[in-house]
Amino acid sequence: MPISIAYQVAADIEKYHEFIHGMKPVNVLKKEDNYMIASLSSRLLGGKVQMVAQFEKNRSIHFKQDNGPFKEFSGHWIFNEDVRSASVEFAMMVKHKSFIINNALSVLGVNLCEKVIKDFRKRAEEVSLNKAELPISIYSDG
């Protein structure tokens, strides 16, 4: 699929709740072409998280917690394309303020990232309407 489809799905943060299991709708507080502030929540997150995301169209999305229950919550999507394929790298760093939630996340972290990647891939395939112009590979840093 074209890198533009992969980027479109990852950049459409407002629709994450439609395809990522456990996510609730995102409340967009401010949105510009290359910048967004949003509030999101999930049962696993242990509360609301205000995130800042910076976008470079079809290249990258970097996000970090602006306010919320985490000591650290940040990550990125990196998009690369060559003549044979498109690749998407997704990585997150998560450290919760709650000892119990932090321990649970450290045990479940890789599985959570893999689930997000699986849900992302499925959504990107749906959006591309089976226009497999380029194969896509997704790498998880865990």
C-alpha positions, 0 to 999 in steps of 0.5 A, a space after each residue: 500500500 502507499 505510504 500515504 495510506 499508512 500515514 493517513 491511518 496513523 495521523 487520524 488520531 481522532 479515529 483510533 477508538 474505532 479500531 484500537 481495542 480498549 481506546 475511548 474517543 479522543 477529544 481534540 483540544 487544538 489541531 493545526 496542519 502539523 500539530 495537535 493537542 488531544 486528550 485520550 483515555 483507556 482502561 489500561 492507561 489509568 486515567 486521561 492523558 493529554 498528548 501533544 503530537 507533531 506531524 511531518 506528512 508521510 514522514 513521521 508522527 512524534 507524540 508525548 504526554 503533556 499532562 497525565 498519569 505517566 512519568 513518561 509517555 512518548 513515542 513515534 511513527 516513522 514512515 519510509 518508502 522505497 521502490 519495492 516497499 513501504 515500512 512503518 516503525 512504531 515505538 513507545 516509551 511508557 512509565 506510569 506514576 502508579 507502581 502497580 500500573 507501571 508493573 502491569 504495563 512492563 509485563 503487557 507492554 510488548 503485547 499492547 504494542 503488537 496489538 496496536 500494530 495489528 489493529 493499525 495494519 488491519 485498518 490500513 488494509 481496509 482504508 487502502 481498499 485492497 490497493 496493494 500497490 506496495 507491500 507494507 512491513 511494520 516493525 515494533 520496537 516493543 
